[in-house]
Each structure stands twice: as C-alpha cells, then as structure tokens.
Amino acid sequence: MMLKHVLLLIPLIILVTGCSGPSTLAEYEEAGKKAYEDEDYARARDYLGKAASMKSSDRDVLYYLGMSYQREFFLDSALFYLKRADLLHPNDREINETLYPIAAQLNEWDFAIKAIMVLVLTGDPIENYRERLADLNVKMGNNIVAFIHARELLKMDPDNPERYYQLAILAYNIDSLHVSENTVDTALAKFGPLPQFLSAKGMLLTDKGEFAQAEKILRPLYEEDPSIINKYKLANALIGQDDRAKKQEAYQLYMSLKDLVGPEFKIDSLLADLSGQLAN
C-alpha cells in the first residue's frame, strides 16, 4: 500500500519540479529573452531583473532589460540599464543604437553625442550625423564643436541659406566676428537681402560700433516685423548714438520689452544706463 502511494506521488513531484520556473542565471536570462520576444515585457523585466541581481555585468541581460523598459516607455529605467551596459561593454553598436534616441528624448545630450560617436566609430559616416551633432553641442553649450560641424555642413550643402545663417550665428557666439561677418556678406551676395541675414548684419554693425549703419538696416526690419528680437536689436543700435531723441526711443523700446524677456537680455541694466544718460 505504501509503495502504491509513493508511485502516485512521483508524477506530482515531477510536475511540481517541472513547473518551478527558472532558478539559475542562464535560465532567467533565457526566460527573459523569450518573454521579450513574446512581447510580454513585464514578465521579461521580472526575469531579467532577477538575472541582473545575480550578475549585474551581463551584457545581454542589461541590454534586454533596458529594451523591456523602453518598449513600454519607461525611458528613465531603460536609459539606466543601457548606460550601465555601455559602461561595462563600451563601443557596442547595438547598445548605442538603442541608447541614442532615448538619451536624446530625455535631454541627456552628452550620452546622445557619445552614442552617435560610437555609431560613427563602428562604421556610419559622420556626415549622416553632423546636423544632429551641431544641434546637440549647441544644447550642451559646446559652441566651438557645433561651429566645426556647421562649417562642414555648409561645405556639404553650399546652396542652402540656412547653413550660412547657422554658421554665422555660431561664429558670432564664439566671438569669431570676422568669420560671422564674412559668412553673412557671402550669403547676402548669394541669396539677396533675406531678413535673417540683414538682421545678423545689423547686429554685427552694432557690435562694431557702427550704430547709424546698423539702424539703417534694422529699422525697416522692425517696421515690417515688430517682433521682440527686431525691437531689441533696433534699440541696441539706437542706444549708442549721440542723438538724444534716439536714446529716448531706445528707452521706450527697452521699457516695452522689460516684462517680456529674460535676464539674459540685461534690460534693467540698459534702462539704468539710459536713465543716467538722459538725466544729464
């Protein structure tokens, strides 16, 4: 009788043992990848998370764990695991192809740039990414690097006026005023009096102290389009002139901008300076 009960229990033991699920690193990894392929991303994260707790440096575990979060738009968690995978397994193309758009979407500009450079290092032409690299470096404040990419973009696309404008502004931002002015003058000769180039020319003349010449360019732009930036640039051209009426006009223009722009425009300082000049 005892033997009969034992024989009955054997299939049950086998069944329970067979259904106990993964228990080793390899089993958790395999189960996680299978769940990922089946688009069961929650289960994939569960299995792969357990695998990661067993071996936190495993490349495939980290990659698929990151992908499982990315598929359901848990981007912060996705980036966390992909960044770790990249740190432990540098210059891996597959990891960085996935990491790049997530980093860009989360405004992690430095990681987006690093990911692009891995894609270039592993075979992609850098020309495919120069526009994006210029934009990302501007966002990071790396204006010199952005300028280098903009210069190459202009060489690649010399009939595109936006390439001239981009280069002119970046040259201005790195205090290369000669390059900026040459670029603007070349664009005006090539494309005619487009507003963006006239505005840039007026700004450059103001910086050079040629205020009357700057006003001649900037006033028609302001009268046609009284936008904040056109108003500000015209005021900057007026404030440096000796004519009291022009200084008073500049004061009124700055006053109209006072509550519309940020501290980087230094409106309060400009108004204080003008108030002192007009009081004399």
Secondary structure, 3 states (H helix, E strand, C coil): CHHHHHHHHHHHHHHHHHCCCCCCHHHHHHHHHHHHHCCCHHHHHHHHHHHHHHCCCCHHHHHHHHHHHHHCCCHHHHHHHHHHHHHHCCCCHHHHHHHHHHHHHCCCHHHHHHHHHHHHHCCCCHHHCHHHHHHHHHHHCCHHHHHHHHHHHHHHCCCCHHHHHHHHHHHHHCCCHHHHHHHHHHHHHHHCCCHHHHHHHHHHHHHCCCHHHHHHHHHHHHHHCCCHHHHHHHHHHHHCCCCHHHHHHHHHHHHHHCCCCCHHHCHHHHHHHHHHHHHC
